[in-house]
């Protein structure tokens, strides 16, 4: 006969009572058994369930603990190997969600959602849920505490996010050159520190950019030359620029060579009229 497992559900309230609410207790057990059944269906391949889970014991000590035992759906069917496969895969699945957030084997989207509900009840109403597989050799228990449940919910949220997809677009990036190198084909490689978000981006030069950047003096680089590089922008993911296939480059004047504010301000611009009155006069004939 296949060994039982034991699920312990501990509640908490403001007065320190560890008795769980009826809904939390029943739904916690129901969702866990549903995970067991779904994992079995995935393992079976043909979708046929051989196991029915029965409550075979309930401890009266606090906190409450329920013993769940796998029974064969058909009389005299040996389900020992199937039960062990389900228990091992379920234990590993919960451990994976808790530790790395990767999708576990045999855990469909529906199963992940049921596992998430088990974690969420521990973050909202329950103090702890423990599933003990001690009847099965070398299968670690599932211990869901407030801390581990919070981490697992975050991992599941990340799991549901779409994977980052690389993409390309034509455009330009402005920034400051930090170094110039040569690749294996003798082409200049420019490392650019973007002005807006301070990303370090690799630029491979082609066309006009090849000629202009290729003749730069190394000492000029260390003065933080500001440029705008045009070409194909290659992104690793949304907003994460990885590389630029540059076809032209625009060099900006050094800030010290630009006119100062004093040089461009005209004190007699409005002929002594206040700005509001000056704008009214401009719009008078419009």
C-alpha positions in Angstrom: 0.0 0.0 0.0 1.3 3.5 -0.9 2.4 5.6 2.1 0.3 8.5 3.3 1.3 12.2 3.4 0.4 14.6 6.2 -0.6 18.2 5.7 -0.5 20.6 8.7 -2.3 24.0 8.4 -1.6 26.6 11.1 -3.6 29.7 11.3 -3.1 32.9 13.2 -5.1 36.0 14.3 -4.5 39.1 16.4 -5.0 37.1 19.7 -2.4 34.5 18.7 -5.0 31.7 18.0 -3.5 29.1 15.7 -6.8 27.7 14.5 -7.2 28.4 10.8 -10.5 29.6 9.3 -12.7 26.9 7.8 -12.3 28.4 4.3 -8.5 28.6 4.5 -8.2 25.1 5.9 -10.5 23.4 3.3 -9.2 25.4 0.3 -5.6 24.8 1.3 -6.2 21.0 1.3 -8.3 21.1 -1.8 -5.8 23.1 -3.8 -2.9 20.8 -2.7 -4.8 17.7 -3.6 -5.7 19.3 -7.0 -2.0 19.8 -7.6 -1.3 16.1 -6.8 -4.0 15.1 -9.3 -2.9 17.4 -12.0 0.8 16.3 -11.6 -0.4 12.6 -11.9 -2.3 13.4 -15.1 0.8 15.0 -16.6 3.0 12.1 -15.6 0.5 9.6 -17.0 0.6 11.0 -20.5 -2.7 9.4 -21.4 -4.6 11.6 -18.9 -5.9 8.7 -16.9 -5.8 8.9 -13.1 -5.0 5.8 -11.1 -5.1 7.4 -7.7 -7.8 8.7 -5.4 -6.7 10.6 -2.3 -8.6 9.8 0.9 -8.5 11.3 4.4 -7.3 8.5 6.6 -6.6 10.4 9.9 -6.9 13.7 11.5 -4.8 14.7 14.6 -6.6 16.6 17.3 -3.5 18.4 18.5 -2.9 22.0 17.7 -2.2 22.8 14.9 -4.5 20.6 12.9 -3.0 17.9 10.7 -4.6 15.7 8.1 -3.3 12.4 6.8 -4.0 11.9 3.1 -3.5 8.4 1.6 -3.4 7.4 -2.1 -5.8 4.5 -3.0 -6.2 2.8 -6.3 -9.2 3.8 -8.4 -9.5 0.2 -9.5 -9.5 -2.6 -7.0 -6.2 -4.5 -6.6 -4.3 -2.0 -8.8 -0.8 -1.4 -7.7 -0.2 2.3 -7.5 3.0 2.4 -5.4 5.2 3.6 -8.2 2.7 6.1 -9.5 2.2 7.6 -6.0 5.9 7.9 -5.5 6.4 9.6 -8.9 3.6 12.1 -8.0 5.0 12.8 -4.6 8.6 13.3 -5.8 7.5 15.6 -8.7 5.2 17.6 -6.4 7.9 18.1 -3.8 10.4 19.1 -6.4 7.9 21.5 -8.1 7.2 23.4 -4.9 10.9 23.6 -4.1 11.6 25.0 -7.6 9.0 27.7 -7.3 10.3 28.7 -3.9 14.0 28.7 -4.8 14.4 29.8 -8.4 11.0 30.7 -9.9 11.6 28.4 -13.0 8.7 26.4 -14.3 8.8 22.9 -12.6 8.3 19.7 -14.6 4.6 18.7 -14.8 3.4 22.1 -13.5 1.0 23.6 -16.1 -0.3 27.2 -15.8 -3.3 25.9 -13.9 -1.1 24.0 -11.4 1.1 27.0 -10.9 -2.0 29.1 -10.1 -3.1 26.5 -7.5 0.4 26.5 -5.9 0.2 30.3 -5.9 -3.1 30.2 -4.0 -1.5 27.9 -1.4 1.4 30.5 -0.9 -1.0 33.5 -0.9 -3.1 32.1 2.0 0.0 31.8 4.1 0.7 35.5 3.4 -2.8 36.4 4.2 -4.4 34.6 7.2 -2.4 31.5 7.7 0.9 31.3 9.6 2.3 28.1 8.0 1.5 25.1 5.9 3.6 22.0 6.0 3.3 18.9 3.8 5.2 15.9 5.3 6.3 13.2 2.9 8.3 11.2 5.5 6.6 8.0 4.3 8.6 8.3 1.1 12.3 7.8 1.0 14.4 11.0 0.6 11.5 13.2 -0.3 11.9 16.6 1.5 8.8 18.2 3.1 7.2 21.3 1.8 7.3 24.0 4.5 5.6 27.2 3.6 6.2 30.0 6.0 5.3 33.7 5.7 8.8 34.5 4.5 9.1 31.7 1.9 5.5 32.2 0.7 6.2 35.9 -0.1 9.3 34.9 -2.0 7.5 32.2 -3.9 4.7 34.5 -4.9 7.3 36.9 -6.3 8.9 34.1 -8.2 5.6 33.0 -9.7 4.9 36.6 -10.8 8.2 36.7 -12.6 7.5 33.3 -14.1 4.3 34.7 -15.7 6.1 37.6 -17.3 6.9 37.2 -21.1 10.5 36.4 -21.8 12.6 39.4 -23.0 12.7 39.4 -26.8 15.5 41.0 -28.8 14.6 43.5 -31.5 16.2 46.0 -33.9 15.3 49.5 -35.1 16.8 52.4 -37.0 17.7 55.5 -35.0 20.4 57.4 -33.2 22.0 57.5 -29.8 23.8 60.4 -28.2 26.6 59.9 -25.7 30.3 60.1 -24.8 33.0 57.9 -26.3 34.9 56.0 -23.6 37.3 54.0 -25.8 38.1 53.0 -29.4 39.3 49.5 -30.3 39.7 47.3 -33.4 37.8 44.0 -34.0 39.3 41.0 -35.8 38.4 42.5 -39.2 40.2 45.8 -38.4 37.0 47.7 -37.9 36.8 50.3 -35.2 34.7 49.4 -32.2 33.5 52.3 -30.1 32.3 52.0 -26.5 29.7 54.7 -25.9 28.4 55.9 -22.6 24.8 57.1 -23.4 23.9 60.5 -22.2 20.3 59.9 -21.2 20.5 56.6 -19.2 24.3 56.1 -18.8 24.4 52.7 -20.5 27.7 51.4 -21.9 27.0 50.4 -25.5 29.2 48.7 -28.1 29.2 50.4 -31.6 30.5 48.6 -34.7 31.3 51.2 -37.3 30.4 51.0 -41.0 30.3 53.4 -43.9 31.0 57.0 -43.1 31.4 56.2 -39.5 34.2 53.8 -40.3 36.2 56.6 -41.9 35.5 59.3 -39.3 36.0 57.2 -36.2 38.8 55.2 -37.6 41.0 58.4 -37.8 40.3 59.6 -34.3 43.4 60.2 -32.2 43.4 58.0 -29.0 44.1 61.0 -26.8 40.9 62.7 -28.0 38.9 59.8 -26.5 39.9 60.6 -23.0 38.5 64.1 -23.3 34.9 62.6 -23.4 34.1 63.4 -27.0 30.3 63.8 -27.3 28.8 62.2 -30.4 25.5 61.2 -32.0 25.7 57.8 -33.7 23.2 56.9 -36.4 22.5 53.3 -37.5 20.8 50.1 -36.6 20.1 49.9 -32.8 20.1 46.3 -31.5 18.2 45.7 -28.3 18.5 42.7 -25.9 15.0 43.4 -24.6 12.6 46.3 -24.3 14.7 49.4 -23.6 17.9 47.5 -23.1 20.3 48.6 -25.9 23.0 46.1 -26.6 24.8 47.3 -29.7 24.8 49.8 -32.5 25.7 49.0 -36.1 26.7 52.6 -36.9 26.7 54.0 -40.5 27.4 57.6 -39.7 28.5 59.7 -36.7 28.0 63.4 -35.8 30.6 65.1 -33.5 29.5 67.8 -31.2 31.6 70.8 -30.1 33.2 70.7 -26.8 31.1 72.4 -24.1 33.9 74.9 -23.6 33.6 76.0 -27.2 29.9 76.7 -27.0 28.6 80.3 -26.4 27.8 81.2 -22.8 24.4 82.3 -21.5 25.8 85.8 -21.3 26.7 85.8 -24.9 23.2 84.9 -26.1 21.1 87.0 -23.8 20.0 90.4 -25.1 19.1 92.6 -22.2 17.1 95.0 -24.6 15.2 92.2 -26.3 11.8 93.4 -25.1 12.7 97.1 -25.1 12.1 97.3 -21.3 8.5 96.0 -21.6 7.4 93.3 -19.1 7.1 89.9 -20.7 3.4 89.6 -20.3 2.8 92.9 -22.0 5.4 92.1 -24.7 3.5 88.8 -25.6 0.2 90.7 -25.7 1.7 93.1 -28.3 3.0 90.2 -30.4 -0.5 88.6 -30.5 -2.4 91.8 -31.0 -2.5 91.6 -34.7 -2.8 87.8 -35.0 
